[in-house]
Amino acid sequence: MLVDSHCHLDFPDFAQDIPGVIARARDAGVTRLLTISTRVAKADSYRALAEAHEAVWYTVGTHPHGAAEEPDVPADTIAALAGTPRCVGIGEAGLDYHYEDAAPEAVQERVLRAHIEAARLSDLPLVIHSRDADAHMEAVLTDEMARRPFKAVLHCFSSGARLAEVGVELGLSVSFSGIVTFRRSDALRDIARSVPLDRILVETDAPFLAPEPHRGKRCEPAYTADTARVLAKALGLPFEDFSARTTANFYRLFSKAAAIEGIAA
């Protein structure tokens, strides 16, 4: 059994095909999907999607691309919205400086820190987005973890080895997407080998970043299996063993889902 720990089932790419997406994932051995929030204002739509499909969990939060749209949502509001049964995480929130029209760094940081506090208040893990912001992310995470610990995962990891090292030192998990399967991703596969096996998650970030051999196509949760196969080979593990370990890691981190499903985390 595999879990796609990060996908976006609410995106228009899947609007007419949710049952098919879930069925194809199940056929590939991907039995649970975590659909990730990009705007707090859309919390009701994520909730409805998860409540309609037993295989789906969801989070609540503001993606850094939306930080300027939702710059001041209080942490307690986010935590309260996460109190519904099928909401198992906070985010995704973080820092993304890749685009010139990104929200100001100060705004992104403020939103990220609010989500960290929401993770503490709700006792749910934070899904962290970090792109072209390694040093700033390291500083914020180190500062906030020193204030009071919280659970989190560095999702779709494509940053440098230093941020992975710091994340692990701070107790975070690290999730790998289809990027790790790309021909030129040797450095990222090396980073994956450096992450403790009990901290690794797998994801698609669907509909983006389809792994090999699907690159260039619409990504979907079934492709989690392709990423897991590449990672298992890179780590020198049987695919079935690696799959079981990453699923256990998911339920250990997203313990609310484990409790509801009666799984020992």
C-alpha positions as CSV (number, residue, x, y, z in Angstrom):
1,M,0.0,0.0,0.0
2,L,1.2,3.5,-0.9
3,V,0.0,6.9,0.1
4,D,0.2,10.0,-2.2
5,S,1.1,12.4,0.6
6,H,0.5,15.5,-1.6
7,C,-1.8,16.1,-4.5
8,H,-4.3,18.8,-5.6
9,L,-7.5,17.0,-6.5
10,D,-9.5,20.3,-6.5
11,F,-7.6,21.6,-9.5
12,P,-9.5,22.0,-12.8
13,D,-7.4,19.2,-14.3
14,F,-9.4,16.6,-12.3
15,A,-12.8,18.3,-12.2
16,Q,-14.5,15.7,-14.3
17,D,-12.5,12.7,-13.3
18,I,-12.2,12.3,-9.5
19,P,-13.6,8.8,-9.4
20,G,-11.4,7.7,-12.2
21,V,-8.3,9.3,-10.6
22,I,-9.0,7.4,-7.4
23,A,-9.7,4.2,-9.1
24,R,-6.4,4.3,-11.1
25,A,-4.5,5.1,-8.0
26,R,-6.1,2.2,-6.2
27,D,-5.2,-0.1,-9.1
28,A,-1.6,1.1,-8.8
29,G,-1.6,0.3,-5.1
30,V,-2.0,3.9,-4.0
31,T,-4.9,3.6,-1.6
32,R,-4.9,7.0,0.2
33,L,-4.6,10.5,-1.2
34,L,-3.9,13.7,0.7
35,T,-5.3,16.7,-1.2
36,I,-3.6,19.9,-0.2
37,S,-5.1,23.3,0.4
38,T,-3.8,26.4,-1.5
39,R,-6.3,28.9,0.0
40,V,-7.9,28.9,3.4
41,A,-11.0,30.5,1.8
42,K,-11.5,27.2,-0.1
43,A,-11.6,25.0,3.1
44,D,-15.2,24.0,2.5
45,S,-14.5,22.7,-1.0
46,Y,-11.6,20.5,0.3
47,R,-13.8,19.2,3.1
48,A,-16.6,18.3,0.7
49,L,-14.2,16.5,-1.6
50,A,-12.7,14.4,1.3
51,E,-16.1,13.7,2.8
52,A,-17.3,12.4,-0.6
53,H,-14.4,9.9,-1.0
54,E,-13.1,7.6,1.6
55,A,-9.7,7.4,0.1
56,V,-9.1,11.2,0.4
57,W,-7.8,13.3,3.3
58,Y,-7.3,17.0,3.2
59,T,-5.4,19.9,4.7
60,V,-6.2,23.6,5.2
61,G,-3.8,26.5,4.5
62,T,-2.4,29.2,2.2
63,H,0.1,28.4,-0.5
64,P,2.9,31.0,-0.7
65,H,1.6,32.0,-4.2
66,G,-1.6,33.1,-2.4
67,A,0.1,34.8,0.5
68,A,-0.8,38.3,-0.8
69,E,-4.5,37.2,-1.1
70,E,-4.6,35.8,2.5
71,P,-1.9,37.7,4.3
72,D,-3.5,37.9,7.8
73,V,-5.5,34.8,8.5
74,P,-5.1,34.2,12.2
75,A,-3.5,31.0,13.4
76,D,-6.5,30.1,15.6
77,T,-8.8,30.5,12.6
78,I,-6.7,28.0,10.5
79,A,-6.6,25.6,13.5
80,A,-10.3,25.8,14.0
81,L,-11.0,25.0,10.3
82,A,-8.7,22.0,10.7
83,G,-10.9,20.6,13.4
84,T,-13.1,18.6,11.1
85,P,-12.7,14.8,11.0
86,R,-11.0,14.4,7.6
87,C,-8.6,17.4,7.9
88,V,-5.3,15.9,8.9
89,G,-2.8,18.7,8.3
90,I,-2.0,22.4,8.0
91,G,-0.8,24.0,4.8
92,E,0.7,24.0,2.4
93,A,2.5,27.2,3.5
94,G,6.0,28.4,3.0
95,L,8.4,30.5,1.0
96,D,8.7,30.7,-2.8
97,Y,10.9,33.2,-4.4
98,H,11.0,31.7,-7.9
99,Y,8.7,34.2,-9.6
100,E,9.3,37.9,-9.9
101,D,5.7,38.7,-9.0
102,A,5.8,36.6,-5.8
103,A,4.3,38.1,-2.7
104,P,6.8,40.2,-0.7
105,E,9.2,38.1,1.4
106,A,7.9,39.7,4.6
107,V,4.3,38.7,3.7
108,Q,5.2,35.1,2.9
109,E,7.2,34.8,6.1
110,R,4.3,36.2,8.2
111,V,1.9,33.7,6.6
112,L,4.3,30.8,7.1
113,R,4.8,31.7,10.8
114,A,1.0,31.9,11.3
115,H,0.7,28.4,9.8
116,I,3.4,27.1,12.1
117,E,1.4,28.4,15.1
118,A,-1.7,26.8,13.6
119,A,0.1,23.5,13.5
120,R,1.0,23.8,17.1
121,L,-2.5,24.8,18.1
122,S,-4.1,21.9,16.2
123,D,-1.3,19.4,16.9
124,L,-1.4,18.6,13.2
125,P,1.7,18.5,10.9
126,L,2.5,21.5,8.6
127,V,3.1,20.8,4.9
128,I,5.9,23.1,4.0
129,H,6.6,24.5,0.5
130,S,10.1,25.9,-0.1
131,R,11.5,27.0,-3.5
132,D,14.5,29.2,-4.1
133,A,14.4,30.2,-0.4
134,D,16.7,27.8,1.4
135,A,18.5,30.2,3.7
136,H,15.4,32.1,4.7
137,M,13.5,28.8,5.3
138,E,16.3,27.5,7.4
139,A,16.3,30.6,9.5
140,V,12.5,30.6,10.0
141,L,12.3,26.9,10.8
142,T,15.2,27.0,13.2
143,D,13.8,30.0,15.0
144,E,10.3,28.7,15.3
145,M,11.4,25.2,16.4
146,A,13.4,26.8,19.2
147,R,10.3,28.7,20.3
148,R,8.1,25.6,20.5
149,P,8.3,22.4,18.5
150,F,5.8,21.5,15.8
151,K,5.4,18.6,13.3
152,A,6.1,19.2,9.6
153,V,7.2,17.8,6.3
154,L,9.3,19.5,3.6
155,H,7.2,18.6,0.6
156,C,8.2,18.0,-3.0
157,F,11.8,18.4,-1.9
158,S,14.0,20.0,-4.6
159,S,16.2,22.2,-2.4
160,G,19.8,21.8,-1.4
161,A,21.4,19.2,0.8
162,R,21.8,21.8,3.6
163,L,18.0,22.4,4.0
164,A,17.4,18.6,4.0
165,E,20.0,18.2,6.7
166,V,18.6,21.0,8.8
167,G,15.1,19.7,8.4
168,V,16.1,16.3,9.6
169,E,17.9,17.8,12.6
170,L,14.8,19.7,13.5
171,G,12.7,16.5,13.4
172,L,11.0,17.1,10.0
173,S,10.1,14.6,7.4
174,V,11.1,15.0,3.8
175,S,8.8,14.1,0.9
176,F,10.0,13.4,-2.7
177,S,7.9,13.9,-5.9
178,G,8.4,12.8,-9.5
179,I,11.4,15.2,-9.7
180,V,13.5,12.5,-8.1
181,T,13.0,10.3,-11.1
182,F,14.3,12.7,-13.7
183,R,17.5,11.8,-15.5
184,R,19.4,14.8,-14.2
185,S,18.3,14.4,-10.6
186,D,21.3,12.6,-9.4
187,A,22.0,15.2,-6.7
188,L,18.4,14.9,-5.4
189,R,18.7,11.1,-5.3
190,D,21.9,11.5,-3.2
191,I,19.9,13.8,-0.8
192,A,17.2,11.1,-0.5
193,R,19.9,8.6,0.5
194,S,21.0,10.9,3.3
195,V,17.5,11.2,4.8
196,P,16.7,8.6,7.5
197,L,14.4,6.0,6.1
198,D,11.8,6.7,8.8
199,R,11.5,10.3,7.6
200,I,10.8,9.7,3.9
201,L,7.4,10.3,2.3
202,V,6.4,10.0,-1.4
203,E,4.0,12.2,-3.3
204,T,3.0,13.4,-6.8
205,D,2.1,17.1,-6.3
206,A,-0.4,16.2,-9.0
207,P,-1.4,17.5,-11.5
208,F,2.3,18.7,-11.7
209,L,5.6,17.0,-12.1
210,A,4.7,13.7,-13.6
211,P,7.6,11.2,-13.0
212,E,9.3,9.1,-15.6
213,P,8.0,7.4,-17.7
214,H,5.0,9.8,-17.7
215,R,6.9,13.1,-17.9
216,G,5.1,15.7,-19.9
217,K,1.7,14.2,-19.2
218,R,-0.8,15.3,-16.6
219,C,0.4,13.9,-13.3
220,E,-2.0,11.9,-11.1
221,P,-1.8,10.0,-7.8
222,A,-1.3,6.6,-9.4
223,Y,2.1,7.8,-10.4
224,T,3.2,7.8,-6.7
225,A,4.2,4.1,-7.4
226,D,6.7,5.2,-10.2
227,T,8.4,7.6,-7.8
228,A,8.5,5.0,-5.1
229,R,10.1,2.5,-7.4
230,V,12.9,4.9,-8.3
231,L,13.5,5.8,-4.7
232,A,13.5,2.2,-3.6
233,K,16.1,1.4,-6.2
234,A,18.2,4.4,-5.2
235,L,18.1,3.3,-1.6
236,G,18.8,-0.4,-2.4
237,L,15.5,-1.6,-1.0
238,P,12.8,-3.9,-2.4
239,F,9.9,-1.9,-3.7
240,E,7.4,-3.6,-1.4
241,D,9.5,-2.9,1.7
242,F,10.1,0.8,0.8
243,S,6.4,1.2,0.1
244,A,5.4,-0.2,3.5
245,R,7.9,2.0,5.2
246,T,6.8,5.3,3.5
247,T,3.2,4.4,4.3
248,A,4.1,3.9,7.9
249,N,6.0,7.2,7.9
250,F,2.9,8.9,6.6
251,Y,0.6,7.6,9.3
252,R,3.2,8.4,12.0
253,L,3.3,12.0,10.9
254,F,-0.4,12.4,10.0
255,S,-1.4,10.6,13.2
256,K,-5.0,11.9,13.0
257,A,-5.6,9.9,9.9
258,A,-4.0,6.8,11.6
259,A,-6.3,7.2,14.6
260,I,-9.4,7.5,12.5
261,E,-8.4,4.4,10.4
262,G,-7.4,2.4,13.4
263,I,-3.8,2.1,12.3
264,A,-1.0,2.0,14.9
265,A,1.2,4.9,14.1
